[in-house]
Amino acid sequence: MRFFKDLSPAAVAAGFVAVLVGFTSSVALVFQAAQAFHATPEQITSWIWALGLGMGLCSLVPSLILRMPVMVAWSTPGAAVLATAGLAGGFSMGEAIGAFIVSAAFIILVGVTGWFERIMNRMPMEIASALLAGVLAKFGMQAFSAAESNLSLVLVMLLAYLLSRRMVPRYAVIMTLLVGTLWAALRGQMQWSAVHAGLAIPVYTAPVFSLQALISLALPLFVVTMASQNLPGVAVIRATGYPIPVSRIISTTGVATLLLAPFGGYALNLSAITAAICMGDEAHEDRNKRYTAAAVCGLLYILIGIFGAIVTGLLTAFPKELVACIAGLALLGSIGGGMATAFKDERHREAALITFLVTLSGVVIGGVGSAFWGVVAGSLALFVQSFRARAV
């Protein structure tokens, strides 16, 4: 099979790092969102089953078919919106499920019509690259700010990364992860008590549709998923140059969400952070074979869904500083590439800088994240520049 011929240790490592970063950085928000609707432990496990299966299949199958790295994740800002709105509105689990279905229908409509992709195609590469750099730079900074709470671990991992980049650059991320894990284990920082045996069992919840849930849950979930997740996800695809059929993938995530919503699959979308890991040079020296990293990531997500408690415990056993550090170091190449492209053309440099800074700021306005507002600010700057040029 071609997949196994194209697979490399670096691709396996990239897939694992993507899962480690994507899962551990936001799984707590998913738990909070489920608890906001008074979920039982069985229902929370079902949410992980649905999300793991959805992310896994939506990443694995398109990657193998297209031979390109297609990365799908759950909506982290969507979970934050649900956790907040759920507590404030006192919604039942049935009403939440109904809202998930409505939001999924909106996402399918966006994918089928193709309007979102057409808008993104008109975005200058400099703006897309600045957006990518702004989204990823926050994770790069966290790699070093983690030194405040675990200086020795960060220093050891940084040294391992720098030496590996010089001696075995293709396996720098693997070596850094292994060294960091060994150091954390020797110092007793691995939380093995979090590992518990058990399979995830899906729990069906009948949807309940209400106008209040539509306004308070479905619409905000749809907006933040598109603006804060799919938008930077497309930016990563554009910046890395893969001709991925964006509209079809968005439609696929909408259909998957629609099918998995009754079991807790609240929102699936294009990934940005983990996509950058699997689309970067560290994933494979041959860009035509980087789809294997996304496929590995998809397989691991499926295992998370099936084995729920076991895999969740294994991933959450890693110290948070190790996760932050490996994420930042793995993204250094993508951050540098994005910034180089963003600021290359002097005509768009100011607009790209505004996009980068607004995105990096993390500002949230009206529940919509900084990625959207970075594009708005950068586009406004470009418009003013072009208007001024015509006036002159």
JOCOR-V966733 format. One record per run of one state. SS is the DSSP state (@ for helix, = for strand, . for the rest). FROM is the first residue (numbers start at 0). TO is the last residue. If there is no record, write none. Layout:
ss from to
SS FROM TO
SS FROM TO
//
This chain:
ss from to
. 0 0
@ 1 5
. 6 7
@ 8 23
. 24 25
@ 26 35
. 36 39
@ 40 65
. 66 70
= 71 73
. 74 74
@ 75 88
. 89 91
@ 92 112
. 113 113
@ 114 120
. 121 123
@ 124 147
. 148 149
@ 150 166
. 167 167
@ 168 185
. 186 190
@ 191 193
. 194 209
@ 210 239
. 240 244
@ 245 262
. 263 266
= 267 269
. 270 271
@ 272 278
. 279 285
@ 286 288
. 289 289
@ 290 315
. 316 318
@ 319 329
. 330 330
@ 331 341
. 342 344
@ 345 360
. 361 363
= 364 364
. 365 366
= 367 367
. 368 368
@ 369 390
. 391 391
//
